[in-house]
Amino acid sequence: MAPALNDNQWLWVPGGEFNGIVNIINAGVPQPKQHPGVMPPKGGGSFTDEQVRAIGAYVYALSHQGGA
């Protein structure tokens, strides 16, 4: 219901840059472009800014493995 996080294709964040990923996590995706599943702000969780940045770093690392 959502795009893969471990490739280099980005619908909302050109190039998958870190700050853009963090912004999408904070804002959510109310109207997905290609997938039926919406994502509420912070994934519906009550994460701190530090936790959101850690999640963003994880997603960034997944999609940038091996210089992808």
N, C-alpha and C positions, 0 to 999 in steps of 0.2 A: 504493500500500500504506500510505500515511500521509496525514493530513489536510493540507490546504493551509496554508501559513504566511503567506500574504499576504491573508488576510481577517480579519474581526473575530469569527469563531466560535471559541470556546475550549472544549475538553472537560475540561481539567485545571486551567486557570489562569483563574479568573473575571476577565473584563475584560482578560486578556492582560497583567497587570502584570509589570513587569520582574523583580522578585525571584522571582516564581512561575515565570517562564520559566527563570531560572537554576537554581532548585531542581529543575525537571523535567529539565533537561539533566544535572544531576549525578546524579539518582536513576534516570533512565531511565523507561520505560513498559513494565513486564513483562506487563501485561494490558490491552491497548488496549480502549477502549470501543466504537469503531465501525469500526476498520480492522484488517486481519489482521496487519500488520507490527508486531512489537515493537521497542522501542528500548532497547538496553542503556545502562547508565550512561555518560554522556559520549559517547554514540553509538558506543561501542566503542573510542574513541580514548584516548590518554593526554594529555589536555589539562591545562594548568595552570589554577589558579583564574582568573588573568587572561584566559586564552584562552576559558574558559567564559563569563566575563562579556562578552567581545567577541562571542562567538557569540550570547549572549542579547540583546545590544544590536542585533545584526543582525536577529534574528527579531522583536524588538520593533519595530524601524523598518519592517520589511516589513509588519507588520500594522497599523501606525498611520499609514500614509501618508495625507495629505489629511484628517486629522482623523477617520479612521474609528474 
